[in-house]
Amino acid sequence: MKFNYKLHRLCGASYGAPSATGSNALASSAKGANLAFTADGNSVLSPVGNRVQVLDLLHHSCRTLPVEARSNIRRIALSPGDDRLLIIVDVNHYAMLVNYHRGVILHRFKFKRPVREMKFSPDGTKFAVSFGKHVQVWHTPGLRREFAPLVLHRKYTGLVGDVTTLDWSSDSSVLLAGGKDCQARVWTVDTVKEYEPWGLVGHKKPLIGVHFEDRQKTLAERDQFFGGSGNTGSSLTGKLVARCYTVSQDGVICTRECRRQEEEGGDESTEDKQAGLESLGNDAVDFFSGGAGAASSAATGQSGEDSDQAHAIVRGRWGTTFRHYFNANSNTQDVVSTSYSSEHSLLVVGFSTGLFGLYELPSMSNIHTLSLSHSTIGTVSINPSAEWLAFGCPKTQQLLIWEWRSETYVLKQSGHAYGMRCLAYSPDGIVVATGGEDGTVKLWNSQSGFCYVTLPKSHTAAVTAVEFANPTVVLSSSLDGTVRAHDLHRYRNFKTYTSDIPCQFLSMAVDKSGEVVCAGSAEPFRVCVWSVQTGKLTDVLTGHLGPVSSLAFHPVRGSLASASWDGTVKVWDLYKSDSTPESFESGADVVCVAFRPDGNQICSGTIRGLLRFWNVDDGSLVCEIDGQKDIKGGRKLNDRMTADNNASSRYFTSIAYSADGTCLLAGGNSKYVCIYEISQQILLKKFQISFNRSLDGVLDELHSKNLGDGGTIDDEHDSAGEEDDRTPLLPGAKRADDGSRKSRVEVLTMQVAFSPTGREWSTVSGEGLHVYSLDDEMIFDPMALTEAVTPSAVQANIRKRKYGMALLMSLHLNEFALVKSVIEDTPYESIATVVRSIGQEHLGQLIHFLSKSMEDSPHVEYYLQWCLELLQTHGLYMEKNRGKYLRSFRALFRVIQSRYVDLKGVCDDNKYSLSFLENQANLLLSGQQDDTDT
């Protein structure tokens, strides 16, 4: 079994940070991180906790970048044009410079003050960050690793309040920023002679967005309608050289224009001499200050003041031309976020009531208004083609992509409120069902990572377990005392199973045939047994002296294992009414139990971190594994003891066997997930599910500066209210704190499960569903390799048409690209001969490579022929040794099933076109037959 598992994706959350049950203080008070589109506009980057999700909207897939920030992410910025650099800044001001395409961290850096806004210049050579009341502009580093890649260009001052928003001009020469002091300020990026920064005032509330209009559009409008001069219909006089927009929190948008007065009269020769001297002076200033004005003016042949926007606004005056209002009552609806497309002159505004508006500037005509959510829209973004709008709601962790022209959702994703609690794989491994603390059940596609349906909410309390009775029926148990069956065709609850006595169900299990469902209750201490079809309570199993924490059915027989807090595991025979259950004593509260896939062994986990393995036939103890030292670590904020002295609180709450039964996956009340080899009783690998310091229990040692007389000081929660300007100040308070209880999400795993294919395993934590899959691309794992087995020898055999020998040699090398090339180079008529030459020791490997190659190949019929020949030639042997090939066969079945669904959808959509083509082909064949007869 291979153990090179890596985090492939994080499901269950598409945007925002997790919040503790009963306390949404951190998620609701913070504005939330921003969203970013790639240069092609087909993918969106969404921060989730301390990770970044990449959602491909074109291929409908999701992946997680292999980098983690220290804490929850506050801001991200992607370099324009080539998307080569990604800058990530967390809530504690730590920044990471990442190679986006390779997913490699190039440099780490810390800003000394909070970063509320960050943006790359349009030409990609610089990026600006808000630095408290100042704005810093840095040079964009290259892709090479350097000792100090970040070089500060300049710091811009002048604002009294903290900077909340900023923007660049289209030629990257002018910088505009707005802050909490209700004003905006305009700077030139490089020193320009005779220019003084301007302050734009007129708002009564802090600024939420400032946006420059594209310079080419501004000049084209001036030249087209007013012949290059005049006041363009406004009250200001002079020549229009720049235009920008400022949006405040109370819903006021102001249009600002910069105009330059033209000097009249005077000798033309004298004016030319003065213009020449001014041009030389400007070029000299640009040369020594690092500006691009001299080079651009020399290249274009224009004067210095017209070469870029920085020189154009010299000696210009800014003024307000128009003032618009989004809403009449600004006390109940505030502007929270804005995004502007300068190329298409479209402004998107998100409000605190969950409403968004799309406006066309400068006319301020309302194109579209829609209510998306009941919570605040924390961030909005518009893609480069201005077709898709992205919205993020931090309180509900909801991500929405809206296509405004067709008025349809491109994507709508949201996780479980208050977190996820349990999961279950479907028999084919394609669907993952999850249950949450909010009482809902969601279905996720394991290949794309998206939630495609949320079943109608029927539970009134948290869901404690979910199981698949068959591929079309999923069962869920809850603390509300019910077990409900859901139909996956109609997506409805078609059966409800209840007990004769009100109780809370903690665990659930379904037998292999899907005919019997059992649930264990907290009080009274018993197990209820129902018939899935009739819904009748057929039996009640009593005998435990504590809550029944876990249930597991025997894979072959009709035996049920139940674990309880009374320290015992009982094995019941459900088909014998008078049988006495066999009891296994553990000496401590048992919290999890699982059968080995062959049913000959049972494993139980206790609160002491001890894993015990029993022989099912004779009831003897096979071995024990003490995992308490393996999962210890992590000190919570309210812990009075260190992590080493608090190991007693760490234990396994969920276990799962691998498909071959040789290894055990265990996770629980810890930040670690462990894989053990059972026969040797050793720890093979340990995974830490998160390094997010915003979660409780990640650090093993707390910093002494955060330890006070009354306990630990949570700086992150104390500073979380900085983002929320609407929080009222209490009399005498220096910060916005309403005194509500705040708590962090603890890092732990609720449940672990192996996929039926064996290629991945998943675990449920407070952050969502972590999916770990095998990474085969960087592994060279040859089999029986000799000197004669080389890639060149494989190619030589292909040229000699010895396809069977070439396939055997490529399987020995165990390289996917080489095996795929041999498979696809084999002629269709030679497939049967090649399959017969494959030995039994290579069958599982060949099936795995066929399933992997078929995922994205257009040659569906060709690969189906390979599968058919494999089954016809080696089907009987694989049937006799099904345990050996079950994992590979499930992976192949999942791929074939997904390709069947895709092909069926295409055929259904083009039913009449296919019928027409078939009729035309028959007519052509009949015509050719008539010509032959004549």
C-alpha positions, 0 to 999 in steps of 0.5 A: 500500500502506498502512503504518498497521500497529499491534500487534493481539495478541501470540500465543504467550504468554498469561501470564508473562515469557519466559525464556532457553534453558537458564535459567529462573532469572528465570521460575522464581524470581519468583512471577509477576504477578497475574491480574485479572477484569473487573467482568462476569467475562467477561474476564481481564487477563493480564500477558505481559512488559511488555504486558497481554493481554485474553482475552474468555472469552465470545467466545473472542478475545484482544487486547493493550492498546496500552500498554507498561510499561518492564519486566516487569509485577509487579502490575496492579489494575483499578478495581471496578464500571466497569473505568475505571482500570487500574494497572500496576506493573513489576518496577522499581517504575514505575507507569502509570495507564491508561484501560482502555476507551480504552487511553490512559496517563493518568499515570506514577509511580514507587514508591520501594520494591518493590510486591508487592501492590496492590488497589482498595477495594471502593467504588473511591475508594482503592487500597492498595499494599505499600511495603516494610514499610509500606502506602500508601493513595492516592486513586483519580484521575479520568479527566481528565489532571492534573499530579499525579493521585495523592494519598497518603492515608496510610501505615500502619506496624507490620509488621517484615517486608515486606508480602506480602498485603493486603485491604479490608473490604467497606465500605472502612473497614478495611485488613488486611495480612500480611507476612514477619514471620508476622503480620497487622495491622489498621488503620482507613483513617481515624482513629477515636477510641480505636482502636489497630491490632491485630497477629494472630500465630500463624503460623510462616511468612510470610503468603500471603493475608489475607481479610476476610469480608463484613460483612453475612454476618458480622452475618447469621450472628450475628443468625440463629443467636445472636440478635445476641449470644453467642459463636457457638459459639467459645471467645471471648466477646462480640459478634461484629463482624468475621471474617477469615482468614489463610493462611501459606506452610506451609499453615495457615489461621486464622480470626480473630474480633473481639468487643466486650464489652457493658457491663452495669448502670448507669443507662440515662439516663447511658448514653444521655448517654455514648453521645450524647457519644461519638457527637458525638466520633466525628463530630468525629474523622471530620469532621476526619480525612476519614472517612465515619462521620459522614455514614453514621451521619446517613444511617442513623440508627445510632450511630457505632460501628455505622455501619461496620466501622471503628467496630464494631471499636473496643474489640474484641478479636481472637482465633483461633477455628479453625486448619486445615491444608491438607496434612500434610507442609508441607516438600514442598508450600507455599502460593504464592497465594490468592484469596477471594470474600467474596460466595460465601465461597469460597477458592482456594489454589494450591500449589507442586506444581501442585495447587489446592484450592477450599474453603468458609469458614468450615467449611473444607470441601474442594469440589474439588482438582485437579493442573493442572501440574507447576510452581508455580501462581504466581497464582490469581484468582476471577471476581465470580460465583465460576464461573471460576477463573484460574491462572497458572504463571510457569515454563511461562507457562501460563494456565488458566481452570477452571469448577469446577461442571462441572469443565471447562476454559474456556481452557488456553493455553501457549506454546513452552518456551524461545521460538518460532522460526518461523512459516507462514501457511496459504493462506487466512490463517486458521491460523498454524503455529509451531515452537519450541525445544522441538520442538513445532508449534502451530496458532493461529487468526489471528482469535481469537489462541488456540492450538487444538491442539498437535501431538503432539511428534515432533521431538527438537530445535528446529524450524527451519522450518514450511510448509503443503503445502496447507490440511490438511498442515503440514511441519516441519524440525528439528535432529534431522535429520528433516522431518515431515508432519502431518495437520491433520484427525487431528492426527498425524504421518503421514510422516517424511522422513530423509536418507541421512546424519545431518545437521541441517536449517536450512531447508525449502521446499515447492513450489506444488503441495505435491508436493515438499519440500526441506530444507537441512542444516548439514553436509554442505552439501547440499539434500535433495529428497523426494516428499511422497506417497511419502516417498522421497529423490528427489534430493540437490543439492550444490555449496554450500561452507557450510551452507544457511541458506534455501530458496525455491521459484519461485511459478510454475516448478519452480525452487529458490533456495538461500542458503548461508554460502559467499556464494552464492545458487544457482537449481536446476531440479529437473525437469532432472537434468543442469542446472547451477545458476545462481549469484549471488555476494554477497560475504558469508554469505547468510542469507535468500532470497525470490522476488517473487510474480510470480517475476521477481525474487529477493532475498537478505540477507547478514550485512553488512545488505545486501539484493540484488535480482536479475533471475531471467531474465538474472541481472543485479543490479537494485539494492541496499539497505544496511539496516545503518544502519536496524536498528542500535541496542540495546546488550546487557549484555555488549557492550563497544562502544556500539550505534553501533560495534557495527552490524556484528552487526545484519543481516537474517535473514528477508525477505518480499515484499508481495502486490503485490511492490512492498515488502519486509518485513525483520527479523533480529538487531535490535529493528527490523522494516523495510519497504522500497520496492524501486523507489525503494530507500527505507525506508518505515517501521520498527517496534520490536517491544518497548520492554521493558527486561527484554530484552537489547538494547532500550536504546541506552545503558546507565546508568553506575550499572550499570557496574562493574569487572567489567562491567555489573550486572543489578539486575533479576536480582539482585532477582528472588529477592526473590519466592522465599522458599523459596530457601535462603541460602548461608552468609555470603550476604546475599541468596538466590542459588544461584549459577546462571547467569542470562541475559536474553532478547535482543530480535530477530526470527527470522522475518517473514511477510505474511498472504495477505490482506495485512491483517496481518503477523507476526514471531517474537521471544523474546516470542512471535508479534507480529501487526500489522494495519492500523488503518483506523478513524482513517484518512481516505483518499478517492479522487477526492473532489469537492465534491459527494461528501459523506456527506449526498449519500450519504444523499440518494441512498439516500432517492431509491433511487439505490443505485448512485450512493450506493455509488460516492460512499461508495467515493470517501469510503472510510469503512467505516461509510458504505459498510456502511450503503449496502450494507445499505440496498440491497434484495435485488432491487437487488443485481445492478443495483448491482454492474453499476454498479461500475467496475473501479477500485473492485472491490478496494475493494468486496471489501475492505469486503464481507469486513470487513462480513461478519465480524460481520454476521448477514445471511449470505445477503445478503452471499453474494448480493453475492459471487455477483453480483460473481463473475458480473459481474466474475469474468472480469476479476478472473481475468485480473488476479488479481495485482491482486485476489488480496489482497482475494479471499483476505480475502473467502475467509477470512471466508466460510470462517469463517462456513461453519464456524460455520454448519456447526457450528450446523446439525450441533448442531441437525440434528434440530430443523431436520429437524422444522421442515422437516417441519412446514413441508411439512405446513402447505404440504400442508394449505393446498394441500388446502384450496385444492383443496377 
